[in-house]
């Protein structure tokens, strides 16, 4: 049985990742299972999603000097993301293609991806969006805490090397999906290998 492919999208909250995932599932020639971060966060008991003291055990936020919300991942958050990464590889191991949107808030999450995705074909996509657009979307959505996007924007792409970058302030979700599909058909994804080598050099 051949391994499934993995498309991993990384970007800040409100960057438009979920819309791209839905567009991808519509246009890709093969079936891709959606296994992104929100799927796993919503597996938590309702109390963890609704009560601040429990949510902070998953992903807490602290006010920065510029009133941005800086993420502080709790033990449950690290545990859940380790589970998510291994669930993705479990699906791919059995021949399923997977598309997952991620918010790499912590360097440990990226390091874990580099480890557990080794041996799999991973197309790593950076979903870019200027801060002013992120903040406008955050405000318009009404379901996000203001300041979250600003706090994420400064760290979300740190230490990341991508096979492809798309800018959702310039392209629609459908256009981003078409770019990703074209890159997928090209093959030869090297971003994860480059990051592993970079990490080895820094060790």
PyMOL commands that set and color helices and strands:
alter all, ss='L'
color gray80, all
select helices_A, chain A and resi 17-27+37-41+46-50+52-55+75-93+107-116+131-141+148-153+173-186+191-202
alter helices_A, ss='H'
color red, helices_A
select strands_A, chain A and resi 6-10+32-34+59-63+69-73+97-102+122-128+164-167
alter strands_A, ss='S'
color yellow, strands_A
deselect
rebuild
show_as cartoon
